[in-house]
Amino acid sequence: MGRRKSIMKLSGTTALAGRRLTKALLDLPEEQSSIANKPKVRMENTYKMAPDEDTTFIPWKVRNAVLDIFKEHLSSVSYDNKTAGKQCCDLAQMIRNRVRNMDFPRYKIICNVIIGQCSEQGLEVASRCLWDDKFDNYTCIEYKNHSLFAIAMVHGDMGQILRRHLESENGVDNDGAVANRFPDLAKLPPEISMAILSHLDATDLCLAACVWNNLANDEVLWMGLCKASWGYTSIYRYINNPVKLSYRRLYLLLDEASLTFNGNPFEGEEYLFKRGIMDNNALDMAKFLHFTNKIKPDKKREYLDRRRDVLDHLLQLQNFQNQFLPNALRKLFCNISAPNNRGEYLSEMIDKFSDRFCHCNPKLGLDKDTVFVLCFSLIMLSVDLSSPAVKNKMSKREFIKNTRRAARSVDDDLAGDLYDNIYLIGHVATDSLR
């Protein structure tokens, strides 16, 4: 009971002292009492809108870290479609944790991992995002072992793109000045709008159609895209007939046909015939292959190996006028991939090439048989000079001697120039013939 009284007594004494202090402050002069009324100081916000110069996202550091993770966890792992999904999630989390521990403060780390089976297939991985090109960055890492491949894409995002978008909506840029917003194409003269959209590819033109539907779906734009990628098709002759097919629809059909052709050339050929895109004749197919850049050279070679009639027409479409023989051969093998072996197909190709080369260069003074011999001499010389298995390389003197023995109408100067071209520029054919 006595202890409780002492506590109450202490509390009363403290309260009395507080009242006396308040009274003393109220009795102070005005300049002294202002100290008691001083407003509370507000500290400056420490949040930064941009990273420091030495803490920006560095792609090569992230790449090395991710490669270490892949080597540690995937070097001896075989592909299993039942566990691949979980492996992607686990690896993505490991990569995020590792990158977060690096010196990239204030960055949001976004990681995507793809794992697939290695079966000699072709694969393209693409990523599209909206970001701030001043501070945001990314890196893409590829890894492959005996059974699987792994691809990781790591993005470092400061999260400022939304703020910049809102500022641009209000007409203000980062420095407070009025921003120059992209104009509304619908309000511009049609000629200017079409000129702007003509620089877009098919994917971006489809996206533009979400905003400017009438402009982006104009037949002139899609006709330009079709003829830029497929310079010749039979359907171009009657696309505007009563049964009209839009160029936009035609682009989609041609794109699908090219993908099918690059998988199986004869299924691609059947696709073109069934949909009326190409007429079933050798000359039209030769023109189709000659004026497109969408067909892979090895698939073109596979197709031409069985369609020799198309090969004949295709070589007649080549122009070797005023070209040095080794350069003309390089052009041939660039358009038509060289065969894997030196068999009948290669001999027939060189024979038809020799005939076409002589036709394009009648004043050169070489006949078809001489060009045929020189072509094989150049191929053999290319293999000799470029193959690491050949230790004793053929000398210029030996090449001139052997060439003069096989083709007596060739003089020493021409044979020497042929040797110098191969020695300085390199192989006349692709890797498949080496």
Backbone torsions as a table, in degrees:
resi	resn	phi	psi	omega
1	MET	NA	-39.9	177.9
2	GLY	-66.8	-35.1	179.9
3	ARG	-65.3	-39.2	-179.6
4	ARG	-66.0	-37.6	178.0
5	LYS	-62.9	-38.4	-178.4
6	SER	-65.9	-36.7	178.9
7	ILE	-66.7	-43.1	179.7
8	MET	-64.5	-36.7	179.2
9	LYS	-65.8	-40.9	179.9
10	LEU	-65.8	-38.6	-179.2
11	SER	-66.8	-39.5	177.8
12	GLY	-64.9	-38.6	178.8
13	THR	-65.4	-40.1	179.4
14	THR	-65.1	-43.3	179.1
15	ALA	-62.5	-39.4	179.1
16	LEU	-64.6	-40.4	179.3
17	ALA	-65.3	-36.6	178.8
18	GLY	-65.5	-40.1	179.4
19	ARG	-66.2	-38.0	178.6
20	ARG	-65.2	-39.4	-179.9
21	LEU	-65.6	-41.0	179.0
22	THR	-63.1	-42.4	179.6
23	LYS	-64.1	-39.2	179.7
24	ALA	-64.3	-40.0	178.6
25	LEU	-66.0	-36.7	179.6
26	LEU	-69.1	-26.9	-179.4
27	ASP	-86.0	-2.7	-178.5
28	LEU	-71.9	158.9	173.1
29	PRO	-62.7	166.0	-173.4
30	GLU	-62.7	-41.6	-177.8
31	GLU	-69.4	-28.1	178.7
32	GLN	-82.6	-33.6	-179.7
33	SER	-71.8	-17.9	178.9
34	SER	-65.8	-21.7	177.6
35	ILE	-64.3	-38.0	-178.9
36	ALA	-71.9	-28.4	-178.5
37	ASN	-93.3	10.5	-178.5
38	LYS	-63.1	128.5	-177.7
39	PRO	-67.4	155.4	-179.3
40	LYS	-69.9	133.2	-178.8
41	VAL	-75.1	127.6	177.0
42	ARG	-95.8	124.8	-177.4
43	MET	-77.5	148.9	179.5
44	GLU	-67.9	140.9	179.2
45	ASN	-64.8	132.4	-176.5
46	THR	-89.5	-1.1	-179.4
47	TYR	-69.5	132.5	-178.7
48	LYS	-105.8	139.6	179.4
49	MET	-88.6	-5.7	-179.3
50	ALA	-148.8	150.3	179.2
51	PRO	-74.3	159.0	173.3
52	ASP	-69.0	160.0	-175.8
53	GLU	-60.5	-33.8	-176.3
54	ASP	-95.0	8.4	-179.8
55	THR	-125.4	21.7	177.6
56	THR	-74.8	159.2	-179.1
57	PHE	-66.6	120.8	-176.6
58	ILE	-109.6	109.3	-174.3
59	PRO	-59.5	-41.2	-174.2
60	TRP	-67.6	-32.0	176.9
61	LYS	-67.1	-41.4	178.6
62	VAL	-66.0	-40.3	-179.8
63	ARG	-58.7	-46.5	-179.7
64	ASN	-62.7	-39.5	-180.0
65	ALA	-66.1	-42.1	-179.0
66	VAL	-67.7	-39.6	177.6
67	LEU	-61.1	-38.5	177.0
68	ASP	-62.2	-40.2	179.5
69	ILE	-66.1	-44.0	179.5
70	PHE	-61.8	-45.8	-178.9
71	LYS	-64.4	-35.6	-177.6
72	GLU	-71.9	-37.5	-171.2
73	HIS	-106.6	-11.5	-175.2
74	LEU	-124.1	-2.3	-172.7
75	SER	-60.5	-36.1	-177.4
76	SER	-116.7	18.4	-177.0
77	VAL	-94.3	136.5	175.2
78	SER	-98.1	152.1	-177.1
79	TYR	-70.3	134.5	175.9
80	ASP	-140.4	115.5	-175.9
81	ASN	-65.9	-17.3	179.4
82	LYS	-78.8	-28.6	-177.6
83	THR	-109.9	-2.3	-175.8
84	ALA	-63.8	-37.6	-179.6
85	GLY	-62.8	-44.7	179.0
86	LYS	-66.5	-37.2	177.6
87	GLN	-61.7	-40.3	178.2
88	CYS	-60.4	-46.2	-179.4
89	CYS	-63.7	-44.1	-178.4
90	ASP	-65.1	-43.3	-179.8
91	LEU	-66.6	-39.3	178.0
92	ALA	-61.4	-40.6	178.9
93	GLN	-67.7	-40.4	177.6
94	MET	-61.5	-43.4	-178.9
95	ILE	-64.4	-43.6	179.0
96	ARG	-60.9	-44.4	179.7
97	ASN	-63.8	-41.0	-179.7
98	ARG	-65.7	-42.7	-179.1
99	VAL	-69.5	-35.4	178.0
100	ARG	-62.5	-31.7	179.5
101	ASN	-77.6	-8.5	175.0
102	MET	-81.6	168.8	-171.6
103	ASP	-85.2	66.4	175.2
104	PHE	-125.9	67.3	-177.4
105	PRO	-66.2	151.7	175.4
106	ARG	72.7	3.6	178.1
107	TYR	-93.7	139.6	169.4
108	LYS	-91.0	124.6	-176.2
109	ILE	-99.1	122.7	179.1
110	ILE	-117.7	127.7	-174.5
111	CYS	-132.7	131.0	173.5
112	ASN	-121.9	134.8	-179.6
113	VAL	-125.7	133.8	177.3
114	ILE	-123.1	131.3	176.9
115	ILE	-124.1	132.1	179.4
116	GLY	-141.5	169.7	-178.9
117	GLN	-89.4	138.2	177.0
118	CYS	-81.4	110.4	178.1
119	SER	-141.0	35.5	177.3
120	GLU	60.2	29.1	178.5
121	GLN	-91.5	162.9	174.4
122	GLY	-95.7	137.9	-177.5
123	LEU	-145.1	134.7	174.6
124	GLU	-123.6	130.0	179.1
125	VAL	-115.2	127.9	-178.7
126	ALA	-127.7	155.0	178.9
127	SER	-142.6	137.9	178.4
128	ARG	-132.0	133.8	-179.4
129	CYS	-150.0	164.6	178.0
130	LEU	-104.4	122.0	-174.8
131	TRP	-149.9	175.6	177.7
132	ASP	-97.8	112.6	-174.8
133	ASP	-71.5	-7.3	178.3
134	LYS	-79.9	-36.8	-172.2
135	PHE	-122.9	-33.4	-177.4
136	ASP	-76.4	155.6	179.5
137	ASN	-159.5	174.5	-179.7
138	TYR	-155.1	169.3	172.9
139	THR	-148.6	149.0	179.5
140	CYS	-120.6	129.6	-175.0
141	ILE	-122.3	133.1	178.4
142	GLU	-116.9	141.4	177.7
143	TYR	-142.1	145.7	-177.7
144	LYS	-147.8	135.0	172.7
145	ASN	-123.2	-159.7	-174.7
146	HIS	-68.2	-20.6	-171.6
147	SER	-124.8	-28.7	-173.2
148	LEU	-139.9	165.6	171.2
149	PHE	-125.0	152.0	179.2
150	ALA	-135.3	137.3	178.3
151	ILE	-128.2	128.6	177.5
152	ALA	-122.4	135.0	174.8
153	MET	-119.7	119.5	-176.9
154	VAL	-116.8	122.7	179.3
155	HIS	-110.6	135.7	171.3
156	GLY	-107.4	114.4	-171.3
157	ASP	-120.3	125.7	176.1
158	MET	-82.7	-10.9	178.0
159	GLY	74.7	24.2	-177.1
160	GLN	-97.4	-5.1	-174.9
161	ILE	-66.7	-33.5	178.7
162	LEU	-66.7	-41.6	178.6
163	ARG	-62.1	-42.4	179.6
164	ARG	-66.5	-35.8	178.2
165	HIS	-64.7	-42.5	179.5
166	LEU	-65.5	-37.7	178.1
167	GLU	-65.9	-39.1	178.9
168	SER	-68.1	-32.3	176.5
169	GLU	-64.3	-33.2	179.4
170	ASN	-87.0	1.7	177.7
171	GLY	78.9	23.5	-178.6
172	VAL	-127.3	133.3	177.4
173	ASP	-92.3	-170.8	-174.4
174	ASN	-66.4	-26.2	-179.0
175	ASP	-94.1	8.0	178.8
176	GLY	87.9	-1.8	-179.4
177	ALA	-86.5	164.8	179.3
178	VAL	-70.5	126.9	-176.3
179	ALA	-82.5	147.6	175.7
180	ASN	-91.9	98.2	-177.6
181	ARG	-78.4	153.8	178.8
182	PHE	-65.5	131.6	-174.6
183	PRO	-71.1	155.9	174.2
184	ASP	-76.9	114.3	-175.5
185	LEU	-63.5	-26.8	-179.8
186	ALA	-66.7	-20.9	-178.9
187	LYS	-93.3	-7.6	179.7
188	LEU	-89.3	163.0	172.8
189	PRO	-58.8	142.3	-176.1
190	PRO	-56.7	-35.1	-179.0
191	GLU	-62.7	-40.0	-179.7
192	ILE	-70.7	-42.8	179.9
193	SER	-61.0	-42.8	179.8
194	MET	-67.3	-36.2	178.0
195	ALA	-64.6	-37.3	178.2
196	ILE	-67.9	-47.8	-177.4
197	LEU	-69.4	-20.6	-179.2
198	SER	-68.2	-14.3	178.9
199	HIS	-87.0	-2.7	-177.6
200	LEU	-90.1	151.2	172.3
201	ASP	-85.4	-177.7	-173.8
202	ALA	-63.8	-40.4	-178.9
203	THR	-63.7	-48.6	-179.4
204	ASP	-68.1	-30.2	178.3
205	LEU	-69.0	-36.1	174.8
206	CYS	-65.0	-38.2	177.0
207	LEU	-67.3	-39.1	177.8
208	ALA	-64.0	-29.1	179.3
209	ALA	-66.4	-20.5	176.2
210	CYS	-67.6	-23.7	-179.4
211	VAL	-105.4	-46.5	-178.5
212	TRP	-119.9	78.0	-172.7
213	ASN	-60.0	-49.1	-176.4
214	ASN	-66.4	-39.7	-179.2
215	LEU	-69.7	-48.5	-173.6
216	ALA	-72.6	-18.8	178.7
217	ASN	-99.2	15.6	179.4
218	ASP	-65.5	138.0	-176.7
219	GLU	-62.3	-30.7	-178.6
220	VAL	-64.2	-40.7	-179.8
221	LEU	-65.3	-45.7	-177.4
222	TRP	-72.9	-29.9	174.3
223	MET	-64.1	-40.9	177.7
224	GLY	-62.8	-39.9	178.5
225	LEU	-66.7	-40.8	179.4
226	CYS	-62.2	-49.4	-174.0
227	LYS	-76.4	-19.2	175.0
228	ALA	-73.2	-32.4	-178.5
229	SER	-97.8	-32.8	178.7
230	TRP	-129.3	92.8	-172.0
231	GLY	-66.8	-23.2	-179.3
232	TYR	-141.8	130.6	166.3
233	THR	-143.9	153.8	-179.4
234	SER	-65.1	-31.2	-174.6
235	ILE	-69.7	-18.3	178.1
236	TYR	-60.5	-26.1	-175.9
237	ARG	-72.8	-26.9	-175.8
238	TYR	-136.6	31.0	179.8
239	ILE	-69.7	-25.1	-178.5
240	ASN	-97.4	14.0	175.5
241	ASN	-68.4	174.6	-176.2
242	PRO	-49.3	-40.7	175.1
243	VAL	-84.9	89.3	-171.0
244	LYS	-84.6	135.6	175.8
245	LEU	-117.2	125.9	-177.9
246	SER	-70.0	150.9	178.6
247	TYR	-67.9	-27.2	176.7
248	ARG	-65.7	-45.3	176.9
249	ARG	-65.4	-38.7	178.9
250	LEU	-63.9	-38.5	178.3
251	TYR	-59.9	-44.4	-179.9
252	LEU	-63.6	-39.9	178.4
253	LEU	-66.1	-42.6	179.9
254	LEU	-67.0	-37.4	178.1
255	ASP	-64.3	-43.1	178.0
256	GLU	-65.9	-38.8	178.8
257	ALA	-63.9	-40.0	179.8
258	SER	-66.2	-42.2	177.5
259	LEU	-62.8	-40.7	178.1
260	THR	-65.9	-41.6	179.5
261	PHE	-63.2	-39.7	-179.8
262	ASN	-71.4	-16.7	173.3
263	GLY	-88.9	-49.9	177.1
264	ASN	-143.8	109.8	-173.4
265	PRO	-56.8	-35.5	-174.8
266	PHE	-82.2	-25.6	169.3
267	GLU	-70.5	-36.1	176.0
268	GLY	-65.5	-40.0	176.9
269	GLU	-61.6	-44.8	179.0
270	GLU	-62.8	-37.9	177.4
271	TYR	-61.0	-43.6	-179.9
272	LEU	-65.0	-39.6	-178.3
273	PHE	-71.1	-44.1	-175.5
274	LYS	-64.8	-33.4	-178.0
275	ARG	-93.2	7.3	175.2
276	GLY	72.4	15.2	-179.4
277	ILE	-75.1	-36.5	-179.3
278	MET	-127.3	144.1	171.0
279	ASP	-79.9	148.7	-176.2
280	ASN	-84.0	74.5	172.4
281	ASN	-147.4	154.7	-171.1
282	ALA	-65.4	-38.8	-177.4
283	LEU	-65.0	-43.0	179.3
284	ASP	-64.3	-40.3	178.4
285	MET	-66.6	-35.3	176.7
286	ALA	-64.7	-42.2	178.0
287	LYS	-65.1	-39.4	178.1
288	PHE	-59.5	-46.7	-179.2
289	LEU	-69.3	-33.2	-176.5
290	HIS	-72.5	-35.2	-172.7
291	PHE	-104.2	21.2	176.5
292	THR	-125.0	149.1	175.5
293	ASN	-112.7	15.3	-176.1
294	LYS	-98.3	-7.1	-177.9
295	ILE	-100.5	130.8	-179.8
296	LYS	-69.0	140.2	-178.1
297	PRO	-59.3	-37.2	-178.8
298	ASP	-69.7	-33.1	176.1
299	LYS	-72.4	-34.1	175.2
300	LYS	-64.2	-41.2	178.2
301	ARG	-63.9	-43.1	179.1
302	GLU	-60.7	-38.6	179.9
303	TYR	-70.4	-44.8	-176.6
304	LEU	-70.4	-24.1	178.4
305	ASP	-62.0	-30.0	179.9
306	ARG	-103.1	-17.4	177.6
307	ARG	-113.0	75.8	-177.6
308	ARG	-67.2	-26.1	177.6
309	ASP	-66.7	-36.5	176.1
310	VAL	-69.5	-38.2	177.8
311	LEU	-59.6	-41.7	-179.9
312	ASP	-60.7	-46.8	179.7
313	HIS	-68.7	-36.1	-178.4
314	LEU	-64.8	-40.6	178.5
315	LEU	-68.7	-29.9	177.0
316	GLN	-69.6	-19.5	178.6
317	LEU	-84.5	-12.9	-179.1
318	GLN	-75.5	148.0	178.3
319	ASN	-119.7	110.5	-179.8
320	PHE	-111.6	24.1	-176.6
321	GLN	-65.7	134.0	176.8
322	ASN	58.0	32.0	177.2
323	GLN	-111.9	140.9	176.3
324	PHE	-68.8	143.1	-171.1
325	LEU	-53.4	-48.4	179.2
326	PRO	-61.3	-37.3	179.0
327	ASN	-68.6	-36.0	176.5
328	ALA	-65.3	-37.7	176.5
329	LEU	-64.8	-40.9	177.5
330	ARG	-61.2	-40.8	178.3
331	LYS	-62.9	-41.1	178.6
332	LEU	-60.8	-49.5	-176.4
333	PHE	-75.9	-14.8	173.6
334	CYS	-75.6	-39.6	179.1
335	ASN	-80.4	-35.4	-179.9
336	ILE	-125.5	110.6	-176.5
337	SER	-56.8	138.1	-178.0
338	ALA	-66.4	146.9	179.6
339	PRO	-67.7	163.2	-178.0
340	ASN	-78.5	-16.9	-180.0
341	ASN	-140.0	164.9	-177.5
342	ARG	-94.5	66.6	-177.0
343	GLY	-107.5	-152.4	-176.0
344	GLU	-63.6	-38.1	-177.7
345	TYR	-62.8	-43.2	178.7
346	LEU	-64.7	-42.2	179.7
347	SER	-62.2	-42.4	179.4
348	GLU	-67.2	-38.6	178.7
349	MET	-63.4	-45.7	-179.8
350	ILE	-66.5	-35.8	178.9
351	ASP	-62.9	-45.8	-179.9
352	LYS	-71.0	-33.9	176.0
353	PHE	-64.0	-42.9	-179.1
354	SER	-60.6	-41.3	178.8
355	ASP	-64.2	-43.6	-179.6
356	ARG	-68.8	-37.7	179.8
357	PHE	-63.8	-43.0	178.5
358	CYS	-66.5	-35.4	178.3
359	HIS	-66.5	-36.9	-180.0
360	CYS	-77.3	-22.7	-177.4
361	ASN	-128.5	68.4	-176.2
362	PRO	-68.0	-24.1	-177.2
363	LYS	-87.5	2.9	-176.8
364	LEU	-73.6	-25.0	178.2
365	GLY	84.7	16.0	179.1
366	LEU	-113.8	137.7	176.6
367	ASP	-90.3	174.0	-175.3
368	LYS	-61.9	-42.5	-178.1
369	ASP	-64.9	-37.7	178.9
370	THR	-66.2	-43.7	178.1
371	VAL	-63.0	-38.6	178.8
372	PHE	-60.3	-45.8	179.9
373	VAL	-65.5	-42.4	-179.6
374	LEU	-63.9	-35.5	179.8
375	CYS	-62.3	-47.1	179.0
376	PHE	-68.9	-31.5	175.3
377	SER	-63.8	-41.4	179.0
378	LEU	-67.2	-38.6	178.0
379	ILE	-64.5	-44.3	179.4
380	MET	-65.8	-39.9	177.5
381	LEU	-64.7	-39.8	178.8
382	SER	-60.7	-43.7	178.2
383	VAL	-64.2	-42.1	-177.9
384	ASP	-63.0	-44.5	-175.8
385	LEU	-78.9	-27.0	-174.5
386	SER	-99.3	-16.6	-176.6
387	SER	-80.3	127.1	177.2
388	PRO	-71.0	-16.1	-179.5
389	ALA	-75.1	-20.6	179.6
390	VAL	-89.2	112.1	-177.5
391	LYS	-82.9	-45.3	-179.1
392	ASN	-92.7	96.7	-177.0
393	LYS	-73.2	148.5	178.8
394	MET	-69.6	133.1	178.7
395	SER	-84.6	166.4	179.4
396	LYS	-64.0	-39.1	-179.8
397	ARG	-64.5	-41.7	179.3
398	GLU	-65.2	-40.2	180.0
399	PHE	-64.7	-43.5	178.7
400	ILE	-61.5	-42.5	-179.1
401	LYS	-63.5	-46.3	-178.6
402	ASN	-67.7	-37.5	-179.3
403	THR	-68.4	-42.8	178.5
404	ARG	-63.7	-32.2	179.4
405	ARG	-70.3	-36.3	-178.5
406	ALA	-84.3	-34.0	-179.3
407	ALA	-131.6	98.1	-172.0
408	ARG	-70.9	-21.4	-178.7
409	SER	-79.1	-6.0	180.0
410	VAL	-88.4	127.8	-179.9
411	ASP	-87.0	172.2	-176.0
412	ASP	-65.8	-36.5	-177.8
413	ASP	-64.3	-44.8	179.7
414	LEU	-64.9	-44.1	179.1
415	ALA	-62.6	-39.3	177.4
416	GLY	-65.7	-39.6	178.2
417	ASP	-65.2	-36.8	177.0
418	LEU	-62.9	-43.9	178.6
419	TYR	-62.4	-45.4	-178.4
420	ASP	-61.6	-37.7	180.0
421	ASN	-63.5	-45.2	179.2
422	ILE	-67.6	-39.6	-177.9
423	TYR	-65.8	-38.4	-175.3
424	LEU	-88.4	-38.1	-174.2
425	ILE	-95.9	-39.2	177.2
426	GLY	118.9	-166.2	-173.0
427	HIS	-59.0	145.1	179.1
428	VAL	-84.5	-18.1	-175.5
429	ALA	-117.7	176.6	178.7
430	THR	-81.1	-179.6	-177.4
431	ASP	-62.2	-25.1	-175.1
432	SER	-66.2	-21.9	-177.1
433	LEU	-100.6	-3.6	-174.5
434	ARG	-80.9	NA	NA
